[in-house]
Amino acid sequence: MRNSDVKRYLVVGGAGSLEVAPGVRLVTTPDFPAAYKAEASKGADFLDLLRTVDDLDWTFLSPSAMFVPGERTGKFRLGRDKLLSNENGSSISFEDYAIALADEIENPRHVKQRFTVGY
């Protein structure tokens, strides 16, 4: 990446590295699906590695726990490291996730940070 002359590095991450309580990642909870645990753990490790990098403008975007097809509403919340949820659980549509990603590309607000999007 450093040798490519690309100025920014945006990572489409997963929800597993988000915290459900201080210091407790979703991937470490008993109800986290076993089928996704290895991949989510590697994603969390990669985020930890990125956080040690100071010579690259990176951004890591995590979706909510349920990342599903739906509608483009444009009505969502942004967060940092905590899993976002509401009375309906933790979710974001592909369409609204794409808006959040495009917004970050056009107007960087989370350089050298992870952020999340959800309803």
HELIX and SHEET records of a PDB file:
HELIX    1   1 ARG A    2  SER A    4  5                                   3    
HELIX    2   2 LEU A   26  THR A   28  5                                   3    
HELIX    3   3 ALA A   34  LEU A   50  1                                  17    
HELIX    4   4 PHE A   94  GLU A  106  1                                  13    
SHEET    1   A 4 ARG A   8  VAL A  12  0                                        
SHEET    2   A 4 ASP A  57  SER A  62  1                                        
SHEET    3   A 4 GLN A 113  GLY A 118  1                                        
SHEET    4   A 4 ARG A  77  GLY A  79 -1                                        
SHEET    1   B 2 GLU A  19  ALA A  21  0                                        
SHEET    2   B 2 VAL A  24  ARG A  25 -1                                        
SHEET    1   C 2 MET A  66  VAL A  68  0                                        
SHEET    2   C 2 SER A  91  SER A  93  1                                        
END                                                                             
